[in-house]
Amino acid sequence: MPTFSHDGIEFAYLDEGEGAPIVLVHGFGSTKEINWVGPGWVSTLTGAGRRVVALDNRGHGASAKLYQPELYDPWLMARDVLALIDHLGLPQVDLMGYSMGGRISACAALTAPERVRALVLGGIGIHLIAGAGLPITIADALRAPSLDDVTDPMGRMFRAFADQTRSDREALAACIVGSRRTLSREEVMRIAVPTLIAVGTRDEVSGAAAPLAALISGARAVDIPDRDHMRAVGDKVFKEAVLAFLSEQA
């Protein structure tokens, strides 16, 4: 598995396929394999003639684990993504993030708009500015002695998932605290690259796609029918919308 270092932090990433590059940024508690390989995104995109790059965010997967919440600010994590793009010598990429990865991708597009040809925000709608994301109580669930000690339904879901994937729960707890940062309406309105926003119609975490799209010039909103935050990730409607959107940017 290839790795690179940025700000003294080591990151694992995958790099598959040939063609125009797209960089994928996973959500909280996930990994490049869980968010992008398992649901078929890597095979779908490489099959469409794309070079696919995806990293494990700091604190996740095979990347370095950090335990200070302030080190998980989305603007810092956006710099990790841009550092990977620099590491690979890519002058410009398409960029797609899901949930927390959408926050990170939006920050990256604002930090270096010249490096981003097109932006896809999945699993993140108007809560990009109107909400801080997943409940902070997830941190308590991750730090609890065992799953049996967790009563909150969403906390139980994330704790069970972290146990199943043998994740570093203390690093994830720091991340859920440190990454809870919204963008301002003015910042979102400065996004100047072609943007697609896709959210499941049963997603109670992300907020609706259309209100966010209305703030970004030329942005397009896609509702993923009958999908919640978790099940929307690999949905066929989502994939078809992304492939169509990216083909229009050629």
Salt bridges, closest charged atoms under 4 A:
ASP7 OD2 - HIS6 NE2 3.49
ASP7 OD2 - ARG79 NH2 2.97
ASP15 OD2 - ARG51 NH2 2.67
GLU33 OE2 - LYS32 NZ 3.10
ASP56 OD2 - LYS32 NZ 2.69
ASP73 OD2 - ARG181 NH1 2.68
ASP80 OD1 - HIS6 NE2 3.83
ASP80 OD2 - ARG58 NE 2.76
ASP86 OD1 - ARG115 NH1 2.71
ASP94 OD2 - ARG50 NH2 2.60
ASP94 OD2 - ARG117 NH2 2.71
ASP163 OD1 - ARG159 NE 3.08
ASP163 OD1 - ARG169 NE 3.60
GLU170 OE2 - ARG143 NE 3.13
ASP203 OD2 - HIS229 ND1 2.79
ASP226 OD1 - ARG202 NE 2.59
ASP235 OD1 - ARG227 NE 2.67
GLU240 OE2 - LYS236 NZ 3.98
GLU248 OE1 - ARG220 NH2 2.74
